């Protein structure tokens, strides 16, 4: 058993947008899950377009609502929604208009069973 505490986890910069801060709750805890991170996005924040080549990015919206751009398509998520972004899919959050709390996972795509 392992337990991870959001309260005890320090903030660190988001790799592709260092002005944003996240908490990485766990790293390499399961064979295919490389990170579990938590972020609270504030109105006016944005996340630049980027891709991940070796993993899926899975977003769970804890509270709030946000519009993402995935492969140029607008995708809205709100409280309780789960979004899977495939490897190589360009994605971004053009602008945050409402405080939004997200939990997101990086799931390795190598050796996957699909």
Secondary structure by P-SEA (a helix, b strand, c coil): cbbbbcccbbbbcccccccbbbbcccccccccccbbbbbbbcccccccccccccbbbbbbbccccbbbbcccbbbbbcccbbbbbcccbbbbccccccbbbbbbbbbbcccccc
